[in-house]
């Protein structure tokens, strides 16, 4: 599904409802960057006109990344997360990515188990971060 600018608030609301946002990240800016980027997009699924699942997917030409995978609480357990991950993986394959990464908070045990079921393995690497903008 393609979002109109009037619908940009819908994914952000879904991310907030599922606990994916953090005070130091502007989810609307993340959404806009993904939509406007040449190597990223926002995928979504709607049921009866309501946005019920989203994911941001992007790549650097070799590795892909998935962010903001969210399913509305009342739709969880219906296979939408698996469907969204399949869509992300397919999007990456079509663009030549050979590997996909994602980050899971270590305290999010149910999500860790979900990704293990999909074949995602623990990778013995560290993810480091550095803010490139001031005021963060």
N, C-alpha and C positions, 0 to 999 in steps of 0.2 A: 504494500500500500504506500502511496506517496502522500506526504503531509502537505497541506497548505499552511501558510504562515499563521492562519487563525487557529490551526490545530496544534501548534508547537507546544502549547501548555499541556496538552493531553499526556505526552510521554513523561514530561517532568512531574506531573501529578502522580502518574503511575510509579515513577522512581521514588517519589517521596512516600507513597503508600506502602512500598515494599522495603523501605529502609535503605535504599541505595545511595541517597544523597548524603553529603557531608558539608558542614558549614564553610569549609575552606574551598570548596569547589562550587562554581556556578553552573548548575546543570543546564540551564538555558544556553549558556555560552558553549558548553560541551556539545549540546544538540546542534547548534548552528555550525560549529566547526566540522562536525561529522557530516552534516548535510551539504555544506559548501565545499568540503574537501574533494580533491581529485582521486584520493585513494581510500575513501571511507564512505559509509552510508549509514542510515538508520533503517532497520527493518522493523516491520510491525505487523500485527495480526489484529483484526477486529472481528467482533461477534455482534451481530445485530446493530452495527454502526458504532459500537463502543470499542475503543482501543483496549485490548486485554493483554497484549504481550509486545515487548520491544526488545531490540538488541542493537547496539552500535557495533559495527564491524569495520575493520580497516586493515591495511597492510603497508609494509615498507618495501615491497617487491620480493621479499623472501619469506618473512614471517607475518602471520596475521595475528590480530588481537581482537578479542571480544570484550565489550564493556556493557554495562547497564542492561544485562539480560534480566528482564522482569516479567512476571506474570501476575495479573491481578489476583489478589488473595482468593476471591470467590471462584477463580478458574484454575487454581493450582491443583495438581494431581490429575489433570485431564490430558497430559501429553504435550502441552504447549511449549514447555521448556525444551523438550527433546526436539520438537518441530522447529523451534527457533534456532537451536544449535545446528541442526541439519541445514537450515537455510543459510546460516552464517558460514558453515564449512563449504557449502556449495558455492556461495558468492566468492569465497577466497580461492577455491580450486579454479573457478572460471577466470580468475585474474592471475593465475600462476603461482600463488603462494604454496609453499611446500610444508609448512608447519603452522600450527595455530597455538597461541598462548592466551591465557586468561589469568586473572588474579582473583583469589578468594581470600577473604579475611579468615585468619586461622581460627577464629571463634565461631565460624559459621558451619558447624558440623553437618547439618542436613544438606547444604549445598556441596560440601566436599564429597559426601557420599553420592550425590546425584552425578557429579562429574566423573567420579570413579566408575560408576555404572556405565557411563558413556565411553569409557576407555582412556580418560585423561589420567595421566600418571603424575606423581610427585616428581618434580625436576629439581635436582640438587644444584640450584642456582639461587642467587640472591637478587631481588629486584631492589634497586636503589632509586632514589628520586631526588631531584633538585628543582626547586621552583625557578622558573625563568622570568617571572614577572615580579614586580615589587608589591609589597603589601600582602603577601601570602603568609 
